[in-house]
Amino acid sequence: MSGTTSAELEATVRGYMDACTSGDADAVAAHLAGNARHFFPPDMYDGPWVGARVIAQRWATAVRERGSSWTVDAIVVDEPRRQAVCEWTHHKGSLGVILRGAEWYEFDDDGLITEIRAYYASPQASGYERLELGGFEYAERGYPYP
C-alpha cells in the first residue's frame, strides 16, 4: 500500500486543493479515484458529482468562470481509517464571495480520494425539514434516520 500514511493523506488533500485552485482538470483528477463522489448540501452545484473527471471539470470551470481559489485552513487525518477532515476557504473572486466550510475525505488503499462530503458555514436554510447532504445514503450507512 502506498499513499496512506498521515503525512501522505494530508499531502493528497493539500495537493487536491492546490490542483483545484490551478484550474487544471488533469491535476485535480490525479488526486481522485475514478469513481470518486463529491456530496454537497441540497441544491448546491447540482450535486452529488460522480467520477473523477466530472469533479475535476466542475472545479476547473469554477476557476475559469468565477475566479475560484481555495485555501486549506486546518486539517486532521485519521490514518488507520484512511479519512481526513479539512477546513477551507473558497474565494469566488469574480463574485466577491467568500465561502467557508469543511470537508470529510475518504481514501482508497492507494491513497486516492474516493469521497468528499462538503459542509458549509452558513445560516440554517428555512423551508427544509432535513438539513443534510443531497444524495448521501444516510440510512444505508447506519446513520440515525427516523
Secondary structure, DSSP 8 states (H G I E B T S, - for coil): --S-SHHHHHHHHHHHHHHHHHT-HHHHHTTEEEEEEEE-STTSTT--EESHHHHHHHHHHHHHHH-EEEEEEEEEEETTTTEEEEEEEEEEGGGTEEEEEEEEEEE-TTS-EEEEEEEE-S---TT-S--S-TT--TGGGT----
